[in-house]
């Protein structure tokens, strides 16, 4: 089996380059290479660039390939360069080189761990998942390669859909166009790199903001990203939900950038805001409900951080910032939940367990009968001690609380329950899609627990 994957190695390497170099270029120019938190969102930024470039290319009369990605990367780097010129040199973050080395080693180990799991599961590089959704996804990638157009306004043509999220399809099509690989090989390569590179770095970025940008939190969050059945593995079996997997892999990076905005001032706030717009747009192009998930988990987190600050400073400025953020996020959520509502035909997934059982599965991050994530659950205990002793750290638990609420509503409350229909409908009321959000909330808490445990020892 391993020998057969050697032939797929060039395709995998091409996807690694496509999902790392654009983001690294933009971050290096605008943030510098010493800011580990910014560097960790680079793969998610790259995925956003690929998705956006595929949409823009037809408007410029260009066929899908390397050139649109290079041009958009150059434009993004130019914007980042212009925005950084107003930032004082002393304001740039310069993390210790040991932290960078730790992060690089962790990402490398986790990449091979997750890639190894998926290679074992896929079997051979040209295998395709025997699931009904896969017909649409593979045909869409083939259509993008054949027509030279991977735009979100084109790839849905195989299913008579005027607009279909394209970031995942554009990545797989790009791999096929560059290497000449078959569609199954290109698809498997894209899935491996998204799961083994974009997802771990994304959740490491979020954990570094919530648990600290230190070696222990980076190691813990990186390793834990490979230890859940709920994500990303579930989406390669249920559905298959390839675009959703790409979108969820970007959610923690989008949330991390939202948190960074609460710490930014002046022109740095504008720079980080532009990055957030790029990531949010890319998350939407990966899958719209991934953007909704970013707001669902990130919105309350931001309000908690700003609320905590307002109570601490008692200044009018922070109170107004909190109020403005609340109404802005409430308006955005109202729009997204209204536009993102699904029909009764598509949101007919029913609950399948009691509310109490759903809560237990969420806390052990073991939804849908998957094995409990014992290490993550155990690390939440010292995290809980830290939160009790230092109440200001409670904000780290907000994303898991929201993810738990969504999962419990979808899987453990009656069909027709008004809160279930109101809140979880954009995810088709599907507990599988909401189960996959649990690791995003659990990993930062577990990372905080790991930091506390190492300090104690």
Secondary structure, DSSP 8 states (H G I E B T S, - for coil): -HHHHHTTHHHHHHHHHHTTHHHHHHHHHHT-TT-HHHHHTHHHHHHHHHHHHHHHHHHTT--SSHHHHHHHHHHHHHHHHHHHTTS-GGGS----HHHHHHHHHHHHHHHHHHHHHHHHHH-STT----STHHHHHHHHHHHHHHHT---TTTGGGGGT-S----HHHHHHHHHHHHH---HHHHHHHHHHHIIIIIHHHHHHHHHHHHT-SSHHHHHHHHHHTTS-TTTTGGGGTSTT-HHHHHHHHHHHHHHHHHHHHTT--THHHHHHHHHHHHHHHHHHHH-HHHHHHHHHHHHHHHHHHHHHHHHHH--HHHHHHHHHHHHHHHHHHHHHHHHT---TTTS-----S-HHHHHHHHHTT-GGG----HHHHHHHHHHHHHHHH-GGGGGGGHHHHHHHHHHHHHHHS-TT-HHHHHHHGGGTT-HHHHHTTHHHHHHHHHHHHHHHHHHH-
